[in-house]
Amino acid sequence: MLVANNGKTRYIARLISYCLVETTMLKRAFLLSSLLLLANCAHTPSTTCAAQDWQALGNADGLAGHAPQNILQQLKECGNSVMTASNQAYQDGWRAGATRYCRPSIADGYKDALAGLPIENIYTHNTLCQTAGIPLISGSYRVGWKQGHAALGHTPKSI
């Protein structure tokens, strides 16, 4: 079944009419195989959309501290049923990732200390956390940062 309002569909229809007019079998075989290939490509976006793990994508964006993407434009190709479910999955995933981002762990603080980042680096999380309405909880991060700072042989500063 072909999608009616698609540019590929019009191209495929022209190929079909050309196949019907041409007389040589070789040309017909080549054009029909091209037609089948193009018809398969016309259905690729919805297959790709359904196969995409939108929740994992959202989670990765939130965990990295990125603002949520407007994935609705990407999902328009997918059709309404996939679009609604996929957008919700992305938003759910983003919220879970952002929650984790706003509650950095001891390991996050330790890693930042070893990288030479100041403890105040935790406040870079604030903008996204406030936007998402998730309080920034930095106690574990601070513990980890102090441990990492001490592992470098520095005297821990009181915070």
C-alpha angles and dihedrals in degrees: 000000000000129000110247102215100045126113089221090056092057090049091049091050090053090051091052093051090047090051091052093051098045117086106200116094094217092057091047092050092048094046094045092051089049089050092053091048092050092045089054090051091052089064096045099093095061091045090050091046093051092047095048114101096226093175092056090047091052091046092052091049093049094045090051090053095248121147111249114276121237094241094168091093091054091046096052088085090056099065129247100283094051092039096058096044094043094049090051091048091050092048092048090049093047091051091051092048093046090050089055090046091053091051102051116191135234087258091055091053092045092051092048092050091051089049088056096247117149118247088246086071086089089073091067084077092061099084095056093040092053091046090051092044091239117133116237108240108191105166096104091043091054092051090051093045091053090049092049092046090051091048088059088057095253123138107249113245118222113252 
